[in-house]
Amino acid sequence: METEEIIVCDGSLEGSEHEDCEMDEDIEIIAELTSEQKIHLAEEKKIEGNWFYTQKKYKDALEMYTAAIDICPTCAAFYGNRSATYIMLNKYQEALDDSRRAIALDSNFVKGYLREGKCHLAMGNAMAALNSYEKVLLLEPNNNAVKSEMNNAKAVLQFVEAAEKDFEKGDFRRALYCMDRCIDHSPACPRFKVMKAEALAHLGRYQESQETANDVIRSDSLNADAIFVRGMCLYYEDQVDKAYQHFQQVLRLAPDHVKSKNIYKKAKSLKAKKEEGNQAFRSGNLEDAYRLYSEALLIDTNNKSVNSKLYCNRATVCSKLTKLEEAIEDCSKAIELDSKYLKAYLRRAKCYTDTEQYEEAVRDYEKVFNMEKTHEHKRLLKEAKLELKKSKRKDYYKVLGVSKHASEDEIKKAYKKRALVHHPDRHSHDTPDKQKEEEKIFKEIGEAYSILSDSKKKACYDSGQDLEDMEGGFADFDPNTIFQAFFGGNQGFHSFGGHGFGGHHSNSFHHSNSFPGGFTFQFG
């Protein structure tokens, strides 16, 4: 803080200013002093106070100025110096009182009006500050210092007006900026501090908000607005019962406190609706639970903590209703509201896995493991990485069109059906490109069957082992042999043109075989 200028010497104390001197603690001694002696003693006290002031020993300076005032209570300069000292001690109300006494004693006391304006501005009354500064300009039109102070007061008025509009628009970051600028000029204004605390609460910076509100409450334990902000922080942190207590206290202090009435009503409604949804879920009424959680999410969009839990709860309902994409979307909304919500990451990762979005699942499980390095989370991450690795290979279950839990008989039936559809000889009259494509599919069908029909190879495949590492691998694989094993026939079956599997298919046909379903294929 810039040090206030004090009056070092104002000459002799003459006239009516010194006719009514009051007695201090040394009443008997002072009573015996002459008027001149009292003036001299008061001046000594002031000079001693000035020295303490220059040394920044403001409490000692305050004591000396008070002593001077006790001796000569009609000297405007003494009140002016004590006012300056109170300002340096951040005691603005006391400073304001002294500046007013000084002005009352001397209506031309410029420093008195300056300090009156400073105190008004420090306490947030910018309009009153401007009135004081206008009186300075009437006395000293070229006073540059007061012009600077007037600009500060005008800036505060502008920032307050902008902040109020920002609150209405919900632009709390801008409102916070405006309040910080106001507090720079008005550090002793409870209203500005409360407005800052409220903006911080809306931005989710609850600890800072409560600290700012507590600063006000330490000076005024019955400040309803500050208590309201503290309750709002507790409500947004999902500490509902403690929040209730704060709102109830506010309404006892200020029965018409609109903000407390509104948020208290929302808090009770939100808690009731959430509990209804939880009860429906526990009872197995999933559709009702979904509806109730959805209704709860509409009650207070500002309550990020509770809404994050509601989204995660609804995601759980969606996953049980096999609405996995919607469950993923709700988990993402929960995480957007609370970036450290472990349960939401776990739920989303599970849904990603169930929808075979393995890279996303690995990313979420990595996040989970970094947040909590437990054996269970390590296991889940390892399993997700394995599924991701497996997903990058050919999916033989998809090739045959069966589930990963298909029985041996289902695998055989699937092979028969697809092998007949994609056998190259069935496409002998197609274009060369089409024939090549069908040969490739037919080969993949044979590969799939050769792995999934062998229990040992299937187990290795399911465990994620690389195909090249499997015992036997594809060394003896021949799709024709597998096909013949199913459909029989040794006559004239060539490996697609006599060049082995994958060779050029001949357009000359010498034999024919009939297959189930009425298909007749010719082999060259």
C-alpha positions in Angstrom: 0.0 0.0 0.0 1.2 3.5 -0.8 2.1 5.4 2.4 -0.3 8.2 3.2 1.2 11.7 3.4 0.9 13.2 6.9 1.2 16.8 8.0 4.6 17.3 9.6 4.2 20.8 10.7 1.3 23.2 10.4 2.7 26.1 12.4 1.4 27.3 15.7 -2.0 26.3 16.9 -3.9 29.6 17.4 -7.4 30.8 17.7 -10.6 28.9 18.5 -9.2 25.6 17.4 -7.3 25.3 20.7 -9.7 26.8 23.2 -11.4 23.5 24.3 -8.5 21.1 25.0 -9.5 17.8 26.6 -7.5 16.1 29.2 -5.7 12.8 28.7 -4.5 10.2 31.2 -2.2 12.8 32.8 -5.3 14.9 33.6 -4.0 16.5 36.7 -0.7 17.6 35.0 -2.4 18.8 31.8 -5.1 20.7 33.8 -2.4 22.8 35.3 -0.8 23.7 31.9 -1.4 26.9 30.2 -2.9 27.0 26.7 0.5 27.6 25.2 1.9 24.7 27.1 -0.9 22.4 26.0 -0.3 23.4 22.4 3.4 22.7 22.8 2.8 19.3 24.4 0.3 18.3 21.7 2.8 19.3 19.0 5.5 17.2 20.6 3.1 14.2 20.6 2.4 14.8 16.9 6.1 15.1 16.0 6.8 11.9 17.9 3.9 10.3 16.0 5.3 11.5 12.7 8.6 9.8 13.4 6.9 6.5 14.2 4.9 6.9 11.1 7.9 7.4 8.9 9.4 4.2 10.5 6.2 2.4 9.6 5.5 1.8 13.3 1.9 2.6 12.8 0.5 1.4 16.1 3.0 3.6 18.0 2.2 6.5 15.7 -1.5 6.0 16.4 -0.9 6.2 20.2 1.0 9.5 19.8 -1.7 11.1 17.5 -4.4 10.0 19.9 -2.5 11.6 22.8 -2.2 14.8 20.8 -6.0 14.7 20.1 -6.7 14.1 23.7 -4.7 17.3 24.6 -6.1 19.4 21.7 -9.3 17.8 20.3 -10.0 20.7 18.0 -7.0 20.4 15.7 -8.0 19.1 12.2 -4.3 18.2 11.4 -4.2 15.7 14.3 -7.3 13.9 13.1 -5.9 14.0 9.6 -2.7 12.3 10.6 -4.5 9.7 12.7 -6.8 9.1 9.7 -3.8 8.4 7.6 -2.4 6.0 10.2 -5.7 4.1 10.4 -5.6 3.8 6.6 -2.1 2.2 6.8 -3.5 -0.2 9.4 -6.4 -1.1 7.0 -8.9 0.3 9.6 -10.9 2.2 7.0 -14.1 2.9 9.1 -12.0 4.5 11.9 -10.0 6.4 9.2 -13.3 7.6 7.7 -14.6 8.8 11.1 -11.4 10.8 11.7 -11.3 12.4 8.2 -14.9 13.5 8.8 -14.0 15.1 12.1 -11.1 16.9 10.5 -13.4 18.3 7.8 -15.9 19.3 10.4 -13.2 21.3 12.1 -11.7 22.7 8.9 -14.0 22.8 5.8 -11.0 23.8 3.7 -8.9 20.8 4.8 -8.0 19.2 1.4 -6.3 16.1 2.8 -9.4 15.4 4.9 -11.5 15.2 1.8 -8.9 13.1 0.0 -8.8 10.6 2.9 -12.5 10.6 3.1 -12.6 9.6 -0.5 -9.9 6.9 -0.1 -11.9 5.3 2.7 -15.1 5.4 0.8 -13.4 3.8 -2.2 -11.6 1.2 0.0 -14.9 0.1 1.5 -16.5 -0.1 -2.0 -18.6 3.1 -2.0 -17.3 4.6 -5.3 -20.0 7.1 -5.6 -19.4 8.6 -2.2 -15.7 8.6 -3.0 -16.4 10.7 -6.2 -18.3 13.2 -4.1 -15.4 13.6 -1.8 -12.9 14.0 -4.7 -15.2 16.6 -6.3 -14.8 18.8 -3.1 -11.0 18.5 -3.4 -11.2 19.8 -7.0 -13.4 22.7 -5.8 -10.6 23.7 -3.4 -7.6 22.7 -5.7 -8.7 22.5 -9.3 -5.1 21.4 -10.4 -4.7 18.6 -7.9 -3.5 15.8 -10.1 -3.5 13.2 -7.3 -7.2 13.5 -6.9 -7.8 13.1 -10.6 -6.1 9.8 -10.5 -8.2 8.7 -7.6 -11.3 9.7 -9.4 -10.4 7.5 -12.4 -10.0 4.6 -9.9 -13.5 5.2 -8.5 -15.0 5.5 -12.0 -13.3 2.2 -13.0 -14.8 0.4 -10.0 -18.3 1.6 -10.9 -17.7 0.3 -14.5 -16.4 -3.1 -13.3 -19.3 -3.5 -10.9 -21.8 -2.8 -13.6 -20.0 -5.3 -16.0 -19.8 -8.0 -13.3 -23.5 -7.8 -12.6 -24.2 -8.3 -16.3 -21.7 -11.2 -16.4 -23.5 -12.9 -13.5 -26.8 -12.6 -15.4 -25.2 -14.1 -18.5 -23.4 -16.8 -16.6 -20.0 -15.6 -17.7 -18.4 -16.2 -14.3 -14.8 -16.0 -15.5 -15.4 -12.5 -16.7 -17.3 -11.7 -13.5 -14.3 -13.0 -11.4 -12.0 -10.8 -13.4 -14.1 -7.7 -12.8 -14.3 -8.4 -9.0 -10.6 -8.8 -8.7 -10.1 -5.4 -10.4 -12.7 -3.9 -7.9 -11.0 -5.5 -4.9 -7.7 -4.0 -6.1 -9.2 -0.6 -5.4 -11.7 -1.6 -2.6 -9.9 -4.2 -0.4 -12.3 -3.7 2.5 -15.5 -4.1 0.6 -17.4 -7.3 1.8 -19.8 -7.1 -1.1 -17.1 -7.4 -3.7 -15.4 -10.3 -1.8 -18.8 -12.1 -1.7 -19.3 -11.6 -5.4 -15.9 -12.9 -6.1 -16.5 -15.9 -3.8 -19.8 -16.6 -5.7 -18.1 -16.5 -9.1 -15.4 -18.9 -7.8 -18.1 -21.3 -6.6 -19.8 -21.3 -10.0 -16.4 -22.0 -11.6 -15.9 -25.0 -9.4 -13.1 -23.5 -7.4 -14.7 -24.3 -4.1 -11.7 -24.1 -1.8 -10.8 -20.6 -3.0 -14.5 -19.6 -2.8 -14.8 -20.7 0.8 -11.6 -19.0 1.8 -12.8 -15.7 0.3 -16.2 -16.1 2.0 -14.5 -17.0 5.3 -12.5 -13.8 5.1 -15.7 -11.8 5.1 -17.3 -14.0 7.9 -14.2 -13.4 10.2 -15.1 -9.7 10.1 -18.9 -10.1 10.1 -20.1 -13.5 11.4 -23.7 -12.6 10.5 -23.0 -11.8 6.8 -25.9 -13.7 5.2 -24.4 -13.5 1.7 -21.1 -14.9 2.7 -22.8 -17.8 4.6 -24.9 -18.4 1.5 -21.8 -18.8 -0.7 -20.3 -21.2 1.8 -23.4 -23.3 1.7 -23.4 -23.2 -2.1 -19.9 -24.6 -2.2 -21.0 -27.5 0.1 -24.0 -28.1 -2.0 -21.9 -28.3 -5.2 -19.5 -30.6 -3.5 -22.4 -32.9 -2.7 -22.3 -32.3 1.1 -26.0 -31.8 1.1 -26.7 -32.0 4.8 -24.1 -29.3 5.7 -25.4 -27.2 2.8 -28.9 -27.4 4.3 -27.6 -26.0 7.6 -26.0 -23.0 5.9 -29.1 -22.2 3.8 -31.3 -22.5 6.9 -29.0 -20.1 8.8 -29.1 -17.6 5.9 -32.9 -17.7 5.9 -33.0 -17.1 9.7 -30.8 -14.0 9.2 -32.5 -12.8 6.0 -35.9 -14.5 5.5 -36.3 -13.0 2.0 -32.8 -14.1 0.7 -33.9 -15.1 -2.8 -30.8 -17.0 -3.8 -30.9 -19.2 -0.7 -34.6 -19.9 -1.2 -34.0 -21.0 -4.8 -30.9 -23.1 -4.2 -32.3 -24.7 -1.0 -35.4 -25.8 -3.0 -33.2 -27.2 -5.8 -31.0 -29.0 -3.3 -34.0 -30.8 -1.7 -35.5 -31.7 -5.1 -32.3 -33.0 -6.5 -31.6 -35.2 -3.5 -35.1 -36.6 -3.5 -35.0 -37.4 -7.3 -31.6 -39.0 -7.1 -32.7 -41.2 -4.3 -35.8 -42.2 -6.2 -33.6 -43.2 -9.2 -31.3 -45.2 -6.9 -34.3 -47.1 -5.4 -35.7 -47.9 -8.8 -32.3 -49.2 -9.9 -31.9 -51.4 -6.8 -35.4 -52.8 -7.4 -34.5 -53.7 -11.0 -36.8 -51.1 -12.6 -34.3 -50.0 -15.1 -36.6 -48.0 -17.3 -37.9 -46.1 -14.3 -34.3 -45.5 -13.0 -33.3 -44.1 -16.5 -36.3 -41.7 -16.4 -35.7 -40.6 -12.9 -32.0 -40.0 -13.4 -32.8 -38.0 -16.6 -35.3 -35.8 -14.7 -32.7 -35.2 -11.9 -30.2 -34.0 -14.5 -32.6 -31.2 -15.4 -33.0 -29.8 -11.9 -29.7 -27.9 -11.5 -27.2 -27.8 -14.4 -24.7 -25.9 -12.2 -24.2 -28.8 -9.8 -21.4 -30.5 -11.5 -20.6 -32.9 -8.7 -24.0 -34.4 -8.4 -24.7 -34.3 -12.1 -21.5 -36.2 -12.8 -22.7 -39.0 -10.5 -26.1 -38.9 -12.2 -24.6 -39.4 -15.6 -22.5 -42.3 -14.4 -25.6 -43.9 -12.7 -27.6 -43.5 -16.0 -24.6 -45.0 -17.9 -24.8 -48.0 -15.6 -28.5 -48.3 -16.4 -27.8 -48.0 -20.1 -25.2 -50.7 -20.0 -27.7 -53.1 -18.4 -30.2 -52.2 -21.1 -27.5 -53.0 -23.7 -27.5 -49.3 -24.8 -23.7 -49.3 -24.8 -23.1 -46.3 -27.1 -25.4 -44.2 -24.9 -23.7 -45.5 -21.8 -20.3 -44.4 -23.3 -21.8 -41.0 -24.0 -23.1 -40.6 -20.5 -19.7 -41.7 -19.0 -18.0 -39.1 -21.2 -20.3 -36.4 -19.8 -19.6 -37.5 -16.3 -15.9 -37.3 -16.9 -16.3 -33.9 -18.5 -17.8 -32.6 -15.3 -15.3 -34.5 -13.1 -12.0 -35.3 -14.7 -11.0 -37.5 -11.8 -14.1 -39.6 -11.6 -12.6 -43.1 -11.4 -15.9 -45.0 -11.6 -16.9 -43.3 -14.8 -13.6 -44.2 -16.5 -14.0 -47.8 -15.4 -17.6 -48.0 -16.7 -16.6 -46.4 -20.0 -13.7 -48.7 -20.4 -15.9 -51.7 -19.9 -18.4 -50.4 -22.5 -15.5 -49.7 -24.9 -14.4 -53.3 -24.5 -17.9 -54.7 -25.0 -18.2 -52.7 -28.2 -14.7 -53.8 -29.3 -13.3 -50.3 -29.2 -10.1 -51.7 -27.7 -7.8 -48.7 -28.2 -10.2 -46.5 -26.3 -10.6 -49.1 -23.6 -6.8 -49.3 -23.1 -6.6 -45.5 -22.9 -9.2 -45.4 -20.2 -7.7 -48.3 -18.2 -4.3 -46.6 -18.4 -5.9 -43.5 -16.9 -7.5 -45.6 -14.2 -4.2 -47.3 -13.4 -2.4 -43.9 -13.2 -5.0 -42.7 -10.8 -5.0 -45.8 -8.6 -2.2 -48.3 -9.0 -4.0 -51.4 -7.7 -3.6 -55.1 -8.7 -7.1 -55.1 -10.0 -6.6 -52.1 -12.2 -3.3 -53.5 -13.5 -5.2 -56.7 -14.4 -7.9 -54.8 -16.3 -5.3 -52.9 -18.2 -3.4 -56.0 -19.1 -6.6 -57.7 -20.4 -7.5 -54.6 -22.4 -4.1 -54.6 -24.1 -4.4 -58.3 -24.9 -7.8 -57.7 -26.5 -6.3 -54.8 -28.5 -3.5 -57.0 -29.7 -6.0 -59.7 -30.6 -8.1 -57.3 -32.5 -5.3 -56.4 -34.8 -5.1 -60.0 -36.1 -7.6 -61.6 -38.4 -10.8 -62.2 -36.4 -11.6 -65.8 -37.4 -14.9 -65.7 -35.5 -16.0 -62.9 -37.8 -14.7 -64.7 -40.8 -17.0 -67.6 -40.1 -19.7 -65.3 -38.8 -19.9 -66.9 -35.3 -19.6 -65.6 -31.8 -16.5 -66.1 -29.7 -18.5 -68.6 -27.6 -19.6 -70.7 -30.6 -19.7 -74.5 -30.1 -17.7 -76.9 -32.3 -20.9 -77.8 -34.2 -21.7 -74.2 -34.8 -18.2 -73.6 -36.2 -18.6 -76.6 -38.6 -22.0 -75.4 -39.8 -20.6 -71.9 -40.4 -17.7 -73.3 -42.4 -19.9 -75.4 -44.6 -22.2 -72.5 -45.4 -19.5 -70.0 -46.2 -17.2 -72.4 -48.0 -20.0 -73.2 -50.5 -20.8 -69.6 -51.0 -17.2 -68.5 -51.7 -15.6 -71.5 -53.4 -13.8 -70.1 -56.4 -15.4 -72.5 -58.9 -18.7 -71.1 -58.1 -17.4 -67.8 -59.5 -15.7 -69.2 -62.6 -17.6 -66.9 -64.9 -16.9 -63.7 -62.8 -14.3 -61.1 -63.7 -10.7 -62.0 -62.8 -10.8 -59.4 -60.0 -13.9 -61.0 -58.5 -12.4 -64.5 -58.8 -9.3 -63.3 -57.0 -11.4 -61.8 -54.2 -13.4 -65.0 -53.8 -10.2 -67.1 -53.7 -8.9 -64.9 -50.9 -12.1 -65.2 -48.9 -12.2 -68.9 -49.4 -8.7 -69.2 -48.1 -9.5 -67.1 -45.0 -12.5 -69.4 -44.3 -10.2 -72.4 -44.4 -7.7 -70.6 -42.2 -10.4 -69.8 -39.7 -11.7 -73.3 -39.6 -8.2 -74.9 -39.3 -7.6 -72.8 -36.1 -11.1 -72.8 -34.5 -11.7 -76.5 -35.1 -8.4 -77.5 -33.4 -9.0 -77.1 -29.6 -5.3 -76.5 -28.9 -4.8 -73.9 -31.6 -8.2 -72.3 -30.7 -7.0 -71.9 -27.1 -3.8 -70.3 -28.2 -5.6 -68.0 -30.5 -8.1 -67.0 -27.8 -5.3 -66.3 -25.4 -3.7 -63.8 -27.9 -0.7 -65.9 -28.9 0.8 -65.0 -32.2 -0.3 -67.4 -34.9 3.3 -67.9 -36.1 4.2 -69.2 -32.6 1.5 -71.9 -32.6 2.7 -75.4 -32.9 2.3 -76.5 -36.5 1.0 -73.0 -37.5 -0.3 -73.1 -41.1 2.5 -75.3 -42.4 0.2 -78.1 -43.5 -2.8 -75.9 -44.3 -4.6 -76.6 -47.6 -8.1 -75.2 -48.1 -8.9 -77.8 -50.7 -8.2 -80.6 -48.3 -10.5 -79.1 -45.7 -13.2 -78.6 -48.4 -12.9 -82.2 -49.6 -13.1 -83.4 -46.0 -16.5 -81.9 -45.7 -17.9 -82.5 -49.2 -15.9 -85.6 -50.4 -15.1 -86.3 -54.1 -11.6 -87.2 -55.3 -12.2 -86.8 -59.0 -10.4 -84.0 -60.7 -10.2 -81.6 -57.7 -7.4 -79.3 -58.5 -5.8 -76.4 -56.5 -7.5 -73.7 -58.6 -5.8 -74.1 -61.9 -3.2 -76.6 -60.9 -0.9 -74.0 -59.4 -1.7 -74.6 -55.7 -3.9 -72.3 -53.6 -3.8 -68.8 -54.9 -2.6 -69.8 -58.4 -4.3 -68.8 -61.6 -7.7 -70.4 -62.1 -8.1 -72.3 -65.4 -11.0 -71.5 -67.6 -11.1 -75.1 -69.0 -13.3 -77.5 -67.1 -13.1 -81.3 -67.4 -15.1 -82.7 -64.5 -18.0 -81.7 -62.3 -19.1 -82.4 -58.8 -22.5 -81.8 -57.2 -22.6 -80.3 -53.7 -25.4 -79.9 -51.1 -27.8 -77.2 -52.0 -27.9 -78.0 -55.7 -24.6 -76.3 -56.5 -22.6 -77.9 -59.4 -19.0 -76.8 -59.5 -16.6 -77.8 -62.3 -12.9 -78.4 -61.7 -10.3 -78.0 -64.3 
